[in-house]
Amino acid sequence: QVHLMESGGDLVRPGGSLRLSCAATGDLSSILNFGWYRQAPGKLREFVALTLSDGQINYATSVMGRFTMSSDRAKGTTQLEMNNLKPDDTAIYYCNVGAIGTFYWGKGTQVTVSS
């Protein structure tokens, strides 16, 4: 079992930056990969970034060049550095962990980009 806790969400102006963090507790040895997803009001949850077990990081096209994901699997932590934020980035951001045979989700942290 893995429990996830996100933090760092806030209200920020367009063009601003935020750093989201996620800490995993529990059976850290079962973690295969980390991911970030987001869900805007009235929309489906969508992929943002994913760190694979070999260290490769994939990004959604909409955030490429603006967001940077980093992870430390041994420590059970992952961060999402978000720069040049846009109003379309407004969403609840969720941390996700892939483990053998299952996935775990955090409860999310709210990011609002508005002037």
HELIX and SHEET records of a PDB file:
HELIX    1   1 LEU A   28  SER A   30  5                                   3    
HELIX    2   2 PRO A   87  ASP A   89  5                                   3    
SHEET    1   A 4 VAL A   2  SER A   7  0                                        
SHEET    2   A 4 LEU A  18  GLY A  26 -1                                        
SHEET    3   A 4 THR A  77  MET A  82 -1                                        
SHEET    4   A 4 PHE A  67  ASP A  72 -1                                        
SHEET    1   B 6 LEU A  11  VAL A  12  0                                        
SHEET    2   B 6 THR A 109  VAL A 113  1                                        
SHEET    3   B 6 ALA A  91  ALA A  99 -1                                        
SHEET    4   B 6 ILE A  31  GLN A  39 -1                                        
SHEET    5   B 6 GLU A  46  THR A  51 -1                                        
SHEET    6   B 6 ILE A  57  TYR A  59 -1                                        
SHEET    1   C 4 LEU A  11  VAL A  12  0                                        
SHEET    2   C 4 THR A 109  VAL A 113  1                                        
SHEET    3   C 4 ALA A  91  ALA A  99 -1                                        
SHEET    4   C 4 THR A 102  TRP A 105 -1                                        
END                                                                             
